[in-house]
Amino acid sequence: MLWLQPTITSEQGQDRCGSGGRFFRVTAPVMKVAVNPYDEVPYNNCAILHTHPNRLAVMASLLGMKPAPVKRCRVLELGCGDGSNLIPMAYAFPESRFFGVDLAGRPISKGEGMIKELGLQNIALQQMDILDFPKDAGEFDYIITYGIYSWVPDSVRDKILEISKANLAPQGVAFVSYNTYPGWRIRQMIREMMQYHVTSCAEPLRKIQQAQALAQFLCQSADQETSIGRLLAEEMREVLKRPEAGIYHDDLASINEPVYFYQFAAHAAKHGLQFLAETQFTTRQDVSATPEMAETLSRLGADIVKREQYLDFLECRRFRQTMLCHDRVPVDRDIDFEVLKSAKYISLSRLECSQLELDSGKAVKFAGTRGASIWTAHPMAKAALQHLGENWPGAFTVEQLGSAAVERLSNAGLVLDSTWDSGGEDLCQLLLTAYGAGLVEALLEAPDFVLQVSDRPVSSPIARMQLRYGDMVSSLLHTTLEVSDPLAKKLVLLLDGTRDRSAIVEGLLPLIDSGEATVRIDNQPVTDRTAARCLMGDQLEEALRNIARIPLLIG
């Protein structure tokens, strides 16, 4: 019974559906009442790391911009749902201001309830059609549009970019996610199959069930001896992993129109916006390509749009999370290392070997959350990444990380290689590569959490509130995780700062008494109340440490 193991869910992105129903009114031909699909089938909104102002500010700063500080900024989210992405931001940065709009009424009402419960004064949600968004709404430093662009008519796409231009501060950053070709051609095939299969279904739940049934049939029946059969089975397995709301709002949505990246860039340019970067930073040396392809990319020179398009061809990309800025803002694509030195870094990687020998000269692999990895044999690089990983989720500056790595080398009897730049440039380059590969997260403002468990622990009020609504919670790193185990869920809810260890265990016992949860020894359930109390007491400390490392503790 090791409750809440310290893991982070995989990056949201391709697996999250669009929000097409939120911003245009869908009216059935024989009905007079507007029907919104997000009121019919609510979507489980969540915190989206790549939309966070911290991520957007880092990327903009690396490319020469001067974005508003995260602690004092103005954020607009188009298609905010119930505010599950904005509310944790508003809680973390009380001096910033947040505004979210969404056409669906039920999510907005839910979000307003959560805001009231938390007592937040710096965030407002409003039910609104994006086409009615007022021109005089003011300026925003960060404008977020996640999962909408591909799921709405052309008029709404235009409005999204119109707002992203008209209401964006001079040094502001707009975020837009969308489905892209060529990769989405595969998903389009799957979508068309499912839409054909559910043609005769009227009820949303029936459509979802039939789509899942088709996916199951094709997954089991596809000829695994052929490449197309294996591809079909793999795609259908992915469909079966998706939540029901994801299938309904993405694969079965009335509109889902991917674009090529160059088409999106041209659309943005029409509205006076330019491509800044993807939120998942990449560098030319990160591209896994043949020498011929690398040479072709290098000949594209300063034409960033063409280069990105050819990368999409190479990777068969199907989803983008793009940052835009005003077209007159100078963008310097030579990375500013001073920004790297001012940031703090948190590990998102794991070491894929049982032991790390700093002096072995053997390359080791550090793997990230997105499947990317770094191999390195350099002792300093090994020591730095090892320190980050072992101290996760602690945040470190370049200077702190360099000192810690040197200390590790010294303890191992090694001397820093004279070819390694002691001023931090080499370490910055390592962290830049790791950042591009998704092995570290770079932050200009480190989140406020504690790793040492106090006598009377306090979990995040956001997490406690979310667990009263469901199983998904936002960590203090703005990642999302599922807490479905009844004991783990109750444990987080009990951590309000009023209970010591004994009171926490007593608060958990009713779950054992009622049969809602069980504790086990050697895989056998413990039915005796006294024995269950002792067992939970023995394992409580490790469970609390796990909660701290997610991280979910503020005191």
C-alpha positions in Angstrom: 0.0 0.0 0.0 2.3 2.8 -1.3 -0.2 5.5 -1.9 0.4 8.2 -4.5 3.7 7.2 -6.1 5.5 10.3 -7.3 4.7 10.2 -11.0 3.5 12.7 -13.5 1.0 11.9 -16.2 2.2 12.1 -19.8 2.1 15.4 -21.5 -1.3 16.5 -22.7 -1.4 17.2 -26.3 -2.4 14.8 -29.0 -4.6 13.0 -26.5 -6.7 15.9 -25.6 -9.7 16.7 -27.7 -10.7 20.0 -29.2 -13.3 22.4 -27.9 -15.2 23.1 -31.0 -18.6 23.2 -29.4 -17.6 25.9 -27.0 -17.5 28.8 -29.4 -20.2 28.4 -32.0 -23.8 27.6 -31.6 -25.0 24.3 -32.9 -28.7 24.2 -33.5 -30.5 21.0 -34.5 -32.7 21.6 -37.7 -36.0 20.9 -35.9 -35.1 22.6 -32.6 -35.3 26.2 -31.5 -33.0 25.7 -28.5 -29.2 26.0 -29.0 -27.4 22.8 -28.1 -23.9 22.8 -26.9 -22.0 19.5 -27.0 -20.0 20.4 -23.9 -23.2 20.8 -21.9 -24.4 17.4 -23.3 -21.1 15.6 -22.5 -18.9 17.5 -20.1 -15.2 17.4 -20.7 -12.8 16.7 -17.9 -10.7 19.8 -18.0 -7.2 19.8 -16.5 -4.1 21.8 -16.0 -2.0 22.0 -19.2 1.7 22.5 -18.5 2.5 23.9 -21.9 0.0 26.8 -21.6 1.4 28.0 -18.3 2.8 31.6 -18.4 5.9 30.2 -16.9 6.5 28.1 -20.0 5.5 30.8 -22.4 7.7 33.4 -20.6 10.8 31.2 -20.7 10.4 30.5 -24.5 9.8 34.2 -25.3 12.7 35.3 -23.2 15.1 32.8 -24.8 14.2 34.4 -28.2 14.9 37.9 -27.2 11.4 39.1 -26.1 10.6 40.9 -22.8 7.4 39.2 -21.7 5.5 40.3 -18.6 6.7 38.7 -15.4 4.6 35.7 -14.4 3.9 37.1 -10.9 2.3 40.2 -12.3 0.6 39.4 -15.7 -2.8 39.3 -17.4 -4.0 36.0 -18.8 -6.9 35.3 -21.1 -8.1 31.8 -22.0 -10.5 31.2 -24.8 -12.4 28.0 -24.2 -11.6 27.8 -20.5 -14.1 25.1 -19.8 -14.6 25.0 -16.0 -11.4 26.9 -15.4 -9.3 23.9 -14.4 -6.3 25.3 -16.3 -6.7 28.9 -15.1 -7.7 28.4 -11.5 -4.4 26.8 -10.3 -2.5 29.7 -12.0 -4.7 32.2 -10.2 -4.1 30.5 -6.9 -0.3 30.4 -7.5 0.0 34.1 -8.6 -2.4 36.3 -6.6 -1.0 39.5 -8.1 -1.8 38.4 -11.7 -5.2 38.6 -13.3 -7.0 35.8 -15.2 -10.1 35.8 -17.4 -11.7 32.8 -19.1 -14.6 32.6 -21.5 -16.5 29.6 -22.8 -19.8 29.1 -24.6 -20.9 26.1 -22.5 -22.8 27.1 -19.4 -22.4 24.0 -17.2 -18.6 24.2 -17.1 -18.6 27.9 -16.4 -21.1 27.4 -13.5 -18.9 24.7 -12.1 -15.8 26.8 -12.4 -17.5 29.8 -10.7 -18.3 27.4 -7.8 -14.7 26.4 -7.5 -13.5 30.0 -7.5 -15.9 30.9 -4.8 -14.9 27.9 -2.7 -11.2 28.9 -2.9 -12.0 32.6 -2.3 -10.0 33.7 -5.3 -10.4 37.4 -6.2 -8.1 37.6 -9.3 -10.0 35.4 -11.7 -13.3 35.6 -13.5 -15.1 33.2 -15.9 -17.8 34.2 -18.2 -20.2 32.3 -20.5 -19.7 33.9 -23.9 -19.6 33.2 -27.6 -16.2 34.0 -28.9 -17.8 35.9 -31.8 -19.2 38.3 -29.3 -15.9 38.9 -27.5 -15.7 42.7 -26.9 -12.9 44.7 -28.6 -12.6 46.8 -25.5 -11.8 43.8 -23.2 -8.3 45.3 -22.7 -4.8 43.9 -23.2 -3.5 40.6 -22.0 0.1 39.5 -21.7 -0.7 35.8 -22.4 -3.7 34.6 -24.5 -4.3 30.9 -24.4 -6.4 29.0 -27.0 -6.1 25.2 -26.4 -7.9 22.6 -28.4 -10.2 25.0 -30.3 -8.7 26.1 -33.6 -9.2 22.8 -35.4 -12.7 22.3 -34.1 -14.5 25.4 -35.2 -15.7 27.1 -38.5 -13.5 29.5 -40.4 -15.2 32.5 -39.0 -14.3 31.4 -35.4 -10.7 30.6 -36.4 -10.4 34.2 -37.8 -11.9 35.5 -34.5 -9.4 33.6 -32.4 -6.5 35.2 -34.3 -8.2 38.6 -34.4 -8.4 38.5 -30.6 -4.9 37.2 -30.3 -3.7 40.3 -32.2 -6.1 43.0 -31.0 -6.0 42.2 -27.3 -2.3 41.1 -27.1 0.1 43.4 -25.2 3.1 44.7 -27.3 5.5 42.0 -25.8 2.7 39.5 -25.3 2.5 35.9 -26.3 -0.5 34.1 -27.8 -0.7 30.3 -27.6 -2.8 28.2 -30.1 -2.9 24.5 -30.4 -4.3 22.6 -33.4 -4.2 19.3 -35.4 -1.7 19.2 -38.2 -1.0 17.3 -41.4 0.6 15.1 -42.5 0.4 13.1 -39.3 -3.3 13.7 -38.7 -4.1 12.0 -42.0 -3.9 8.7 -40.1 -6.3 9.9 -37.4 -8.6 11.3 -40.0 -9.0 7.8 -41.5 -9.9 6.5 -38.0 -12.3 9.4 -37.5 -14.1 8.8 -40.8 -14.5 5.1 -40.0 -16.1 5.9 -36.6 -18.4 8.6 -38.0 -19.7 6.2 -40.6 -20.3 3.6 -38.0 -22.4 5.8 -35.7 -24.4 7.5 -38.4 -27.7 6.0 -37.2 -27.0 6.8 -33.5 -28.7 9.9 -32.0 -27.8 9.8 -28.3 -24.2 10.9 -27.3 -23.7 7.9 -25.1 -24.8 5.5 -27.8 -22.4 7.1 -30.3 -19.5 6.7 -27.8 -20.3 3.1 -27.1 -20.6 2.2 -30.8 -17.3 4.0 -31.6 -15.6 2.0 -28.9 -17.2 -1.2 -30.2 -15.9 -0.5 -33.7 -12.4 0.2 -32.3 -12.4 -3.0 -30.4 -13.6 -5.0 -33.4 -10.9 -3.5 -35.7 -8.2 -3.8 -33.1 -8.9 -7.5 -32.7 -9.6 -8.3 -36.4 -6.8 -6.3 -38.2 -4.3 -8.5 -40.0 -1.2 -8.2 -37.8 0.9 -9.7 -40.6 0.6 -6.6 -42.7 2.0 -3.1 -42.0 -1.4 -1.5 -42.6 -3.0 -4.0 -40.2 -0.5 -3.3 -37.5 -1.0 0.5 -38.0 -4.8 0.1 -37.8 -4.6 -2.0 -34.6 -2.2 0.4 -33.0 -4.4 3.4 -33.7 -7.5 1.6 -32.5 -5.7 0.7 -29.2 -5.1 4.4 -28.7 -8.8 5.1 -29.3 -9.7 2.6 -26.6 -7.4 4.4 -24.1 -9.2 7.7 -24.6 -11.8 8.9 -22.2 -15.4 8.8 -23.5 -15.6 12.6 -23.7 -12.4 12.7 -25.7 -13.9 10.3 -28.3 -17.1 12.3 -28.5 -15.6 15.8 -28.8 -12.7 14.8 -31.0 -13.3 11.8 -33.2 -17.0 12.2 -33.4 -17.1 16.0 -33.5 -19.0 17.6 -36.4 -15.9 19.7 -37.2 -12.3 18.7 -37.0 -10.1 20.4 -39.6 -6.4 20.0 -39.4 -4.0 22.2 -41.3 -0.4 22.1 -42.5 1.8 24.3 -40.4 2.6 26.7 -43.3 -1.2 27.3 -43.7 -1.5 28.2 -40.0 1.5 30.5 -40.2 0.0 32.2 -43.2 -3.3 32.6 -41.4 -1.5 34.1 -38.4 0.5 36.5 -40.7 -2.8 37.7 -42.2 -3.8 38.9 -38.7 -0.5 40.6 -38.0 1.1 37.8 -36.0 4.3 35.8 -36.5 5.4 32.4 -35.5 7.6 32.6 -32.4 8.2 28.9 -31.4 6.6 25.7 -30.3 6.1 25.4 -26.5 8.2 22.2 -26.8 11.5 23.8 -27.7 13.7 22.0 -30.2 17.1 22.9 -31.7 18.6 21.8 -35.0 20.9 19.4 -33.4 18.0 17.7 -31.7 16.6 16.5 -35.0 17.1 12.8 -35.6 17.6 13.0 -39.4 20.0 11.7 -42.0 22.9 13.9 -43.0 21.1 14.7 -46.3 18.0 15.9 -44.4 20.1 17.9 -41.9 21.9 19.5 -44.8 18.5 20.3 -46.5 17.2 21.9 -43.3 20.4 24.0 -42.9 20.0 25.4 -46.4 16.6 26.8 -45.4 18.5 29.4 -43.4 16.3 32.0 -41.8 13.0 30.8 -43.3 11.7 29.4 -40.0 8.3 28.5 -41.4 9.7 26.3 -44.2 12.1 24.7 -41.7 9.3 23.9 -39.3 7.1 22.5 -42.2 9.9 20.2 -43.3 10.3 19.0 -39.7 6.6 18.2 -39.7 7.1 16.1 -42.8 10.1 14.4 -41.2 8.2 13.6 -37.9 4.8 13.0 -39.5 3.6 15.5 -36.9 -0.1 15.5 -36.0 -0.4 18.2 -33.3 1.2 21.5 -32.6 1.3 23.9 -29.6 2.4 27.2 -31.2 3.4 30.5 -29.7 2.7 33.7 -31.7 3.7 37.3 -31.1 3.1 40.6 -33.0 4.7 40.6 -36.4 6.8 43.7 -35.6 8.5 42.2 -32.6 12.2 41.4 -33.2 12.8 37.7 -32.7 16.4 36.6 -32.0 16.8 32.9 -32.7 20.3 32.9 -31.2 19.5 31.6 -27.7 20.2 34.1 -24.9 22.3 32.1 -22.4 21.8 34.8 -19.7 18.1 33.8 -19.7 19.2 30.1 -19.2 21.4 31.2 -16.3 18.5 33.1 -14.6 16.0 30.2 -14.9 15.5 27.3 -12.5 15.4 23.7 -13.6 13.4 20.7 -12.5 14.0 17.2 -13.7 11.5 15.3 -15.9 13.8 12.5 -16.7 14.9 9.1 -15.4 18.2 7.3 -15.5 17.9 4.1 -17.5 20.5 2.0 -15.6 20.7 0.6 -12.1 23.9 2.5 -11.1 25.7 5.6 -12.4 29.5 5.5 -12.5 30.7 9.0 -13.0 34.3 7.9 -13.9 33.5 5.0 -16.1 33.7 6.8 -19.4 30.6 4.9 -20.4 27.6 6.7 -21.9 24.4 6.5 -20.0 20.8 7.2 -21.1 18.5 9.8 -19.5 15.0 9.3 -20.8 12.3 12.0 -20.8 8.5 11.9 -20.5 7.9 12.2 -24.3 10.0 9.3 -25.4 13.1 11.5 -26.1 16.4 10.8 -24.4 20.0 12.0 -24.0 23.1 9.8 -24.0 26.1 11.3 -22.3 29.5 9.9 -21.2 30.7 13.3 -19.8 31.1 13.1 -16.0 29.9 16.6 -15.4 26.8 16.1 -17.5 26.1 12.8 -15.7 26.5 14.4 -12.3 24.3 17.4 -13.2 21.4 15.3 -14.5 21.8 12.8 -11.7 21.5 15.6 -9.1 18.4 16.9 -10.8 16.8 13.5 -10.9 17.6 12.5 -7.4 16.3 15.8 -6.0 13.1 15.9 -8.0 11.0 18.0 -7.9 13.5 20.5 -6.4 14.4 23.5 -8.6 18.0 24.6 -9.2 19.7 27.4 -10.9 22.6 26.8 -13.3 25.0 28.0 -10.5 23.5 25.7 -7.9 23.4 22.8 -10.3 27.1 23.4 -11.3 28.2 23.5 -7.7 26.3 20.3 -6.9 27.7 18.5 -9.9 31.3 19.5 -9.0 30.7 18.3 -5.4 29.5 14.9 -6.7 32.6 14.6 -8.9 34.8 15.5 -6.0 33.2 12.9 -3.7 33.9 10.4 -6.5 37.5 11.4 -6.5 37.3 13.1 -9.9 38.5 16.5 -11.0 36.5 18.7 -13.4 37.7 18.4 -16.9 39.6 21.5 -17.9 37.7 21.5 -21.2 34.4 22.1 -19.4 33.5 25.7 -19.2 33.5 26.8 -15.6 31.5 29.9 -16.4 28.4 27.8 -17.0 28.2 27.9 -20.9 28.6 24.2 -21.3 26.1 23.4 -18.5 23.7 25.9 -20.2 24.1 24.0 -23.4 23.4 20.7 -21.7 20.3 22.1 -20.0 19.1 23.6 -23.3 19.4 20.2 -25.0 17.7 18.5 -22.1 14.9 21.1 -22.2 14.3 20.5 -25.9 14.2 16.8 -25.3 11.7 17.2 -22.4 14.1 16.0 -19.8 13.9 19.2 -17.7 11.5 21.9 -17.1 12.8 25.5 -17.1 11.0 28.1 -14.9 11.5 31.8 -14.4 9.3 31.6 -11.3 9.7 28.5 -9.2 6.4 27.1 -7.8 5.7 27.4 -4.1 5.7 23.9 -2.5 7.4 22.1 0.3 9.3 18.8 0.2 9.7 18.3 3.9 6.6 16.9 5.6 5.6 18.9 8.6 4.0 17.7 11.8 0.6 18.8 10.5 0.9 18.6 6.7 -1.1 20.9 4.4 -2.0 19.7 0.9 -2.8 22.1 -1.9 -6.3 23.6 -1.5 -6.7 23.2 -5.2 -6.1 19.5 -5.0 -8.4 19.1 -2.0 -11.2 21.0 -3.8 -10.7 19.0 -7.1 -10.9 15.7 -5.2 -14.3 16.7 -3.9 -15.4 16.9 -7.6 -13.6 13.9 -9.1 -10.3 12.0 -9.4 -8.1 14.4 -11.4 -5.9 16.9 -9.5 -3.4 19.6 -10.5 0.0 19.4 -9.0 1.9 22.5 -7.9 4.0 22.0 -11.0 0.8 22.5 -13.1 0.8 18.9 -14.2 -2.3 16.6 -14.0 -2.5 13.3 -12.2 -5.2 10.9 -11.3 -6.0 10.0 -7.7 -8.5 7.2 -7.8 -7.5 5.0 -4.9 -9.9 5.7 -2.0 -7.2 5.8 0.7 -5.0 8.1 -1.3 -7.9 10.4 -2.1 -9.0 10.6 1.5 -5.4 11.1 2.7 -5.0 14.2 0.5 -8.4 15.6 1.7 -7.3 15.1 5.4 -4.2 17.2 5.0 -5.6 20.6 6.0 -3.1 21.4 8.7 -5.2 20.5 11.6 -4.2 16.8 12.0 -1.0 15.1 13.3 0.0 11.6 12.2 -2.3 9.9 14.7 -5.3 12.0 13.7 -4.7 11.3 10.0 -4.7 7.5 10.6 -7.9 7.8 12.6 -9.4 9.8 9.7 -8.6 7.0 7.3 -10.0 4.1 9.4 -13.7 4.7 8.5 -12.8 3.7 4.9 -11.6 0.4 6.2 -14.6 0.0 8.4 -17.0 0.6 5.5 -15.2 -1.6 3.1 -14.5 1.2 0.7 -10.8 0.5 1.0 -8.6 -2.3 2.2 -5.0 -2.6 3.4 -3.0 -5.7 2.7 -0.1 -7.8 4.0 1.4 -10.3 1.6 -1.5 -9.4 -0.8 -4.0 -10.6 1.9 -6.6 -8.0 3.2 -6.3 -7.0 6.8 -9.7 -7.1 8.4 -8.8 -6.4 12.0 -9.2 -2.7 12.8 -6.3 -2.6 15.2 -4.0 -4.3 12.8 -5.1 -2.0 10.0 -4.4 1.0 12.1 -0.9 -0.2 12.9 -0.2 -1.0 9.2 -1.4 2.4 8.0 0.6 4.1 10.7 3.8 2.2 9.6 3.2 3.2 6.0 1.9 6.7 6.5 5.3 8.5 6.4 6.2 7.1 3.0 2.8 8.0 1.6 3.2 11.6 2.9 6.7 11.8 1.3 5.1 10.6 -2.0 2.5 13.3 -1.8 5.3 15.9 -1.2 7.2 14.7 -4.2 4.3 14.9 -6.6 4.2 17.8 -5.4 1.0 18.6 -3.5 2.2 20.0 -0.2 2.3 23.6 0.8 3.0 23.2 4.5 
